[in-house]
Amino acid sequence: MSVAALDARALVRRFGDVVAVDHVDLTVRQGELVALLGPSGCGKTSILRLVAGLDRGEGTVDIAGVRMSGGARFVPPEARGVGLVFQDSVLFPHLDVAGNAAFGLRGADRMAQAGRILDLLGIAHLAARMPSEISGGEQQRVALARTLAARPALVLLDEPFSHLDASLREHVRDETVAALRRTGTSALMVTHDQGEALAVADRVVVMGAGRVHQAGHPAEVYRRPADRFTAEFVGRSTLLPARVTRPGVAVTPLGHVAVDPETPPGARLAVLRPESVSLTDPAAGLGATVVRVSFRGADRLVRIALPGGGEIEAVTTADLGPGDRVGVVVEGVVATVADDGAAAHLTPRAADSREPEASARR
């Protein structure tokens, strides 16, 4: 079995009486890209800084099988074999692109080594340009080239694409991930963007209030959230009160829905995703009323008022508008989480609410 690129155990970071990181275990396997996902202030960047050696805390950090911190041992950041990529590319303004990529390298072939990485990232044609002469996306790729040229055991990325325009962000992100894959580089990426984490990571680690709520394959985290926090933070969802009456069946405000047969009996919360809701003729499903439509180009996100109160969301291509009557049918198996005793949400929840809305039929 290969040694993990990162093996961190029982990490703790305190700021006075505030525990920013609360006994977190974290592993990155060789060649793996792990996304550390959570809202602002949950401890993601604090973990990154502990791994990099920029801060001191409790617990142990092993990189490529070598103990970097723990007990009396503390290896400084520059000796950890770790590459850092931040939101700001932080290029040296007095060096051209090739000089930036080669910075920190040693040996007669340092420029050739940097040139190979620039070529890998598709920016070899920019080698003679100065940072002020290239775009923000190109600057970020130069920063990545500088990091990869040093052949680090682990790359740490702290919200590396958040400052880019939406039209550029996905392109630079995909190129960055492709470069990590081609070089077999292990990476830990901090992000608050759930779509980004689900799209690129081999595993997603969901954090809240300094602790890990769930870690797993993106599809597993999305489809089978471990708890209420994960269900609400990752993806759009509506939490409905549910009671599992027999294996594989739960009663909800929408009627009987299919759940995992292993779900324990009793009170639960059903995690209803918009794509699980089909809209049909009012007579063919639970009658409900459209209250809002968000046009998204290829489809529409529709908010629907239920007859007993509360709202849910559905995704459709149908030409609907506020006031239209529809029938609601739940498709497939619905995930559930434990009911922590708080009032269930009967309105949709979404971490990213930047949806264009339409109050009129389109």
Order of alpha helices (4+ residues) and beta strands (2+ residues): beta-beta-beta-alpha-beta-beta-beta-beta-alpha-alpha-alpha-beta-alpha-beta-alpha-beta-beta-alpha-alpha-beta-beta-beta-beta-beta-beta-beta-beta-beta-beta
